[in-house]
Amino acid sequence: MRIDNKSLIPHTILLTLSLGLLACTNDISSKGSSQTAVTPKETSINLSKGQLFSLVMPKRREAGEQARQKYYKEVLPLGESFGLKREALLQIDDTLVGNFNPDGLIFYSWPSKAAENKLISHQDWPSMKQSRPQGWNEIKIYTQELEYDLQLTFKSDKHYTLAVAWLNPANPNDYFQYMNYIKESVNGLGGRFIYKMNNPNFEAHASPLIAPGQLTFVEWDTFDGLAKFQQSSTFKQHSHLIKSGVNRFELYRLK
């Protein structure tokens, strides 16, 4: 799969909308606790060339419920009227590396950049955007315009990790070399690189606005696949390239 991005524009709206649906999901879960839960066997995302694809990672503010509800009421209908669509929602099971502990990971899409621009240029959007910190400690969003069709599937009997790497400008190729060197070992331990988002547009309101160089999703056959890889000779041989190749690194376990 080869995905690239060019000429990206701001994507603030996706951050906020995803949180609204995250809250809706939590509400539905609590109301339906007395019923038998049905877990889907897989979640699939199918997008076409030219669409915008976004990964949204929110962290709610403890005292921000009222502000979030106001935000949902104002922003959700407006965004959806221009074509915004929630594609999937995954839970963050654990933050393995880093100090950001998001409430979840939400996937969103727009039909095109032009569709998103309709929302960004709306007269009410600036005031809506300015209220985000009242409801959330942070909202991180990573967005890419697809140059190729995308098919991405998450299966209930598999395990997933997400790595976010901010490259070191002095050694920008070291991390990519590391990823190439470890691929065979990862595959041998039941892992697969299923999606890489390169040079995404990045937005946040409480973090430095420096975009990561790559986000990488890995599918594992077993829960301990990552741990086994970290004990492998391949990892020990090439892990120095992570230290020299990135300025910041985050690693999450998804479910």
C-alpha distance (Angstrom), angle and dihedral (degrees) to the residues before:
residue distance angle dihedral
M1 . . .
R2 3.80 . .
I3 3.76 117.6 .
D4 3.77 124.4 171.6
N5 3.78 135.6 166.6
K6 3.76 136.7 -142.6
S7 3.79 137.8 173.2
L8 3.78 96.4 11.5
I9 3.79 122.1 -175.9
P10 3.83 132.2 -157.0
H11 3.79 114.7 -67.2
T12 3.78 104.8 -171.0
I13 3.77 95.4 137.8
L14 3.78 94.7 65.1
L15 3.74 91.7 61.3
T16 3.74 94.6 58.5
L17 3.76 99.0 39.3
S18 3.75 93.0 52.8
L19 3.76 90.3 56.4
G20 3.76 91.2 54.7
L21 3.74 91.2 56.3
L22 3.77 90.6 44.7
A23 3.80 88.7 57.6
C24 3.79 90.4 47.3
T25 3.78 89.7 52.1
N26 3.80 92.1 51.8
D27 3.80 90.8 48.3
I28 3.78 93.2 50.6
S29 3.80 90.3 48.1
S30 3.79 93.4 54.0
K31 3.80 94.1 45.8
G32 3.76 92.8 50.1
S33 3.79 97.2 47.4
S34 3.80 92.3 112.7
Q35 3.78 91.8 57.5
T36 3.76 128.6 76.5
A37 3.79 109.1 -93.2
V38 3.78 117.8 -129.7
T39 3.80 113.8 -151.8
P40 3.80 114.2 -156.4
K41 3.79 114.1 -125.2
E42 3.78 91.7 -133.6
T43 3.78 143.8 -1.2
S44 3.78 117.2 -142.6
I45 3.79 131.1 -165.2
N46 3.80 117.2 -163.0
L47 3.80 117.5 -179.0
S48 3.79 135.0 165.9
K49 3.77 133.8 -129.1
G50 3.80 110.7 -80.6
Q51 3.80 96.9 30.9
L52 3.79 122.4 119.1
F53 3.81 114.7 -118.3
S54 3.79 119.9 -163.4
L55 3.79 136.7 -173.2
V56 3.80 112.6 -156.2
M57 3.82 125.2 -164.8
P58 3.84 114.7 -177.4
K59 3.80 132.7 -175.6
R60 3.79 113.8 -161.6
R61 3.81 123.2 -136.2
E62 3.80 110.3 -122.6
A63 3.79 94.2 -132.4
G64 3.78 95.6 36.2
E65 3.81 103.7 90.3
Q66 3.80 95.5 111.1
A67 3.79 92.2 47.8
R68 3.81 91.2 48.5
Q69 3.79 93.2 50.8
K70 3.80 91.0 50.7
Y71 3.77 89.3 48.8
Y72 3.82 93.3 50.6
K73 3.78 91.7 49.7
E74 3.79 93.1 51.7
V75 3.79 103.2 36.3
L76 3.81 108.0 33.8
P77 3.81 99.0 63.4
L78 3.78 91.9 42.9
G79 3.80 94.8 51.2
E80 3.78 93.5 45.2
S81 3.79 90.4 51.3
F82 3.81 88.0 62.1
G83 3.81 94.8 47.7
L84 3.81 105.9 -87.8
K85 3.82 111.3 155.8
R86 3.77 133.0 -174.3
E87 3.78 108.0 -135.0
A88 3.82 103.9 -178.1
L89 3.78 145.8 -22.1
L90 3.81 126.3 -141.1
Q91 3.79 129.0 -177.3
I92 3.79 122.3 -124.1
D93 3.80 103.1 -126.3
D94 3.80 95.1 -176.1
T95 3.80 143.2 -12.5
L96 3.81 102.2 -128.1
V97 3.81 97.7 177.2
G98 3.80 125.8 18.3
N99 3.80 137.0 31.5
F100 3.80 100.6 -99.3
N101 3.81 114.0 102.6
P102 3.82 107.8 -173.7
D103 3.79 124.5 -166.6
G104 3.80 92.2 -125.4
L105 3.78 147.2 -40.8
I106 3.79 117.9 -97.6
F107 3.80 126.2 -172.2
Y108 3.79 118.7 -147.9
S109 3.78 137.3 177.2
W110 3.77 139.8 -164.4
P111 3.81 123.2 -158.5
S112 3.81 89.2 -124.3
K113 3.79 144.8 -28.4
A114 3.79 88.5 -92.6
A115 3.81 90.6 58.3
E116 3.78 92.6 52.2
N117 3.79 90.8 46.2
K118 3.79 89.2 62.5
L119 3.77 89.4 64.5
I120 3.80 96.0 41.2
S121 3.80 90.5 51.9
H122 3.81 93.5 47.7
Q123 3.81 112.5 119.2
D124 3.81 93.5 -125.2
W125 3.79 97.1 49.4
P126 3.85 99.8 86.3
S127 3.81 92.8 57.7
M128 3.81 91.4 45.0
K129 3.78 91.3 51.4
Q130 3.78 93.6 49.5
S131 3.81 91.3 58.8
R132 3.81 96.0 59.5
P133 3.83 97.3 96.1
Q134 3.80 89.1 58.3
G135 3.80 90.6 65.7
W136 3.80 104.3 30.2
N137 3.77 136.2 38.3
E138 3.78 87.5 -148.4
I139 3.78 142.1 -9.7
K140 3.79 117.8 -167.1
I141 3.77 120.7 -167.0
Y142 3.78 130.6 -175.9
T143 3.80 117.4 -168.9
Q144 3.76 136.8 -177.3
E145 3.78 134.9 179.8
L146 3.78 106.5 -130.4
E147 3.78 116.8 -123.9
Y148 3.80 91.1 -178.0
D149 3.80 135.6 32.7
L150 3.79 112.8 -85.4
Q151 3.80 128.3 -145.0
L152 3.79 114.6 179.6
T153 3.81 124.8 170.0
F154 3.81 131.0 -173.4
K155 3.82 115.3 -163.6
S156 3.80 125.9 -155.8
D157 3.82 92.8 -135.2
K158 3.82 93.5 54.1
H159 3.81 133.5 71.8
Y160 3.80 127.3 -130.6
T161 3.78 140.3 -157.7
L162 3.78 130.9 -170.9
A163 3.81 122.1 -153.2
V164 3.82 120.9 -165.6
A165 3.81 115.1 -166.5
W166 3.81 127.8 -169.9
L167 3.81 104.2 -160.8
N168 3.78 125.2 -130.7
P169 3.83 106.4 -120.0
A170 3.80 89.3 -146.0
N171 3.82 92.6 58.1
P172 3.81 106.3 18.1
N173 3.80 95.5 156.2
D174 3.81 97.4 52.5
Y175 3.79 94.1 82.1
F176 3.80 92.8 48.5
Q177 3.81 89.7 50.1
Y178 3.80 88.8 51.4
M179 3.80 91.2 52.4
N180 3.80 91.1 50.3
Y181 3.80 93.1 48.3
I182 3.81 95.0 51.1
K183 3.81 99.3 45.5
E184 3.81 95.9 91.3
S185 3.79 92.7 47.3
V186 3.81 92.2 47.8
N187 3.80 90.1 50.9
G188 3.78 91.2 48.9
L189 3.80 90.5 55.4
G190 3.79 94.1 51.2
G191 3.79 98.5 -90.7
R192 3.80 132.1 128.1
F193 3.79 133.3 -171.9
I194 3.80 100.8 -127.9
Y195 3.81 102.6 171.6
K196 3.79 138.8 7.8
M197 3.79 123.3 -171.0
N198 3.79 109.2 -160.0
N199 3.80 125.1 -157.5
P200 3.81 96.3 -14.3
N201 3.75 126.0 -172.7
F202 3.81 106.4 -100.9
E203 3.76 130.1 -154.9
A204 3.80 133.7 176.1
H205 3.80 137.6 144.9
A206 3.82 100.5 -144.3
S207 3.81 103.4 34.6
P208 3.81 133.9 67.5
L209 3.79 108.0 -84.0
I210 3.79 94.3 -122.7
A211 3.80 113.0 131.9
P212 3.81 120.5 -132.9
G213 3.77 118.8 -119.9
Q214 3.78 96.1 -132.1
L215 3.81 144.3 4.6
T216 3.81 114.2 -158.8
F217 3.80 129.1 -166.1
V218 3.80 117.7 -159.4
E219 3.79 124.7 -169.5
W220 3.82 116.0 -150.3
D221 3.80 128.6 -164.8
T222 3.81 92.0 -145.6
F223 3.80 135.9 32.3
D224 3.81 92.1 -119.2
G225 3.81 95.2 48.6
L226 3.79 92.9 105.4
A227 3.81 92.7 47.5
K228 3.80 90.7 51.0
F229 3.78 90.7 50.8
Q230 3.82 91.5 50.4
Q231 3.80 88.3 56.3
S232 3.80 93.4 48.5
S233 3.78 124.9 109.1
T234 3.80 89.6 -122.6
F235 3.79 92.6 59.9
K236 3.80 92.7 45.4
Q237 3.80 91.0 48.9
H238 3.80 96.5 50.4
S239 3.81 105.8 26.0
H240 3.81 90.3 99.0
L241 3.80 86.8 72.8
I242 3.79 89.7 65.5
K243 3.79 90.9 54.3
S244 3.79 92.8 49.1
G245 3.80 96.5 36.3
V246 3.80 103.8 50.9
N247 3.79 137.6 49.8
R248 3.78 93.8 -163.8
F249 3.77 133.9 13.4
E250 3.80 134.4 -172.1
L251 3.80 127.6 -172.9
Y252 3.80 126.4 -171.3
R253 3.79 135.6 -175.4
L254 3.80 111.3 -139.7
K255 3.79 133.6 -159.8
